[in-house]
Amino acid sequence: MRLPSQELEPTSRVVTNLCVASTFDDKLGTDSVYLAQREAKGGLRALIKFDVSRRDRNVADVISVQSDRIVALVNGGVDLFEPFFVKRVRGQFMAIRKPQAFEGCPGGGQVAIIDGYQICYVNCEPEVSGKRESVVFIFSEGGLKYAKVPFYVGSLRSDGLRFIEFQEWLELEDGRVSRRWVRFGWPLMAKDGYWMGKRVSHQ
């Protein structure tokens, strides 16, 4: 995919010569967003176009690269991000599609890394899953796996080896939101559509 390099602007940091980049359409007032590669002469070459549009660039996009796997979190505004997954196979970049039910669902701006696995999430409204839950994606050499956790996730983090933590958001009766960190031992296993793991502690 060849675009004039001067049209592409990086909207994430550059990692191993890869970044999220976009072009702005003045007439429509929207961005077209791509996975891009920095070339030897310093320009950017579009590799894959992400099926997303946005109307501002107030928050930077996020990119995570692990070996031949790329996760791009594209900012949709108001600190909400949509994840996209790409795998490099024999020098070619291939988009890994999410289930259609989760297309356009917003998530957070973090990719947690644990034992080489890339982990991110989106939040599902009740009309998608029947209740307020989050879908957690795990991207590894074996492909993209996903399952739900039975609460809204506000953020996530890991120690890189032994556990993964989710910030659980709980809406109280008076409209306030309670937040706490829920720690699961690694690895997570999926059962009946949900990630199962030993809850090590609540914080």
C-alpha positions, 0 to 999 in steps of 0.5 A: 500500500503506497501513500505519499510519505508526507501524508502519513503522520506517526500517531504512536511511538515507533517500535522496531520501525513500526508505528501507527500513522494516519492521514487527515481528510480536511473535507470529511474531518476524519483520520484514516489510520494505518500500521506503518513502517519507517523506511530507510530514507526516513519516510513512512510506508502504509502496511495495513489500513485499520477499519476505524475512523476518528475525528481528533488526535488528542491522545496518542495511539499505542503500539506493542511489538512482540516478535512477529506480533503487533497490537495497535490500540487506536485512540477513538477520543476521550481516552477510549481505544480500539485494539487491532491485531497484526501478524507478520508471516514471511515478511507479509503483514496480516490483520487478525480479525476480532469477532464482529460482535466486538468491532468498535467496542472501546477499551483501555490504552494499555497492552500488558506483557506477560511471558511474551503474551500480549493482553488487552481488553474491550468493554461490552455494553449490556446490548452486546453481552446482556451485562456489563462485562469486559472481553480480554484478548490474549495474543500469542504465537498460537494466535488470538484468543479471547474470553470474558471477565464478569466485570468492567475493566478500567485498566490492566497491568502485570508483573511480566511473569506470575500474575495479571491484574485487572482494575474492576469498575463497579457502579454503585447505587448512588452513581459513584464508581468503585475501583479495585485491583483484582489479581489473577495468577498466570496462566489464564484458562478459558471455560464457558466463555470466561477466563478462569484463574486463581484470584491471588488477592484483592486490592 
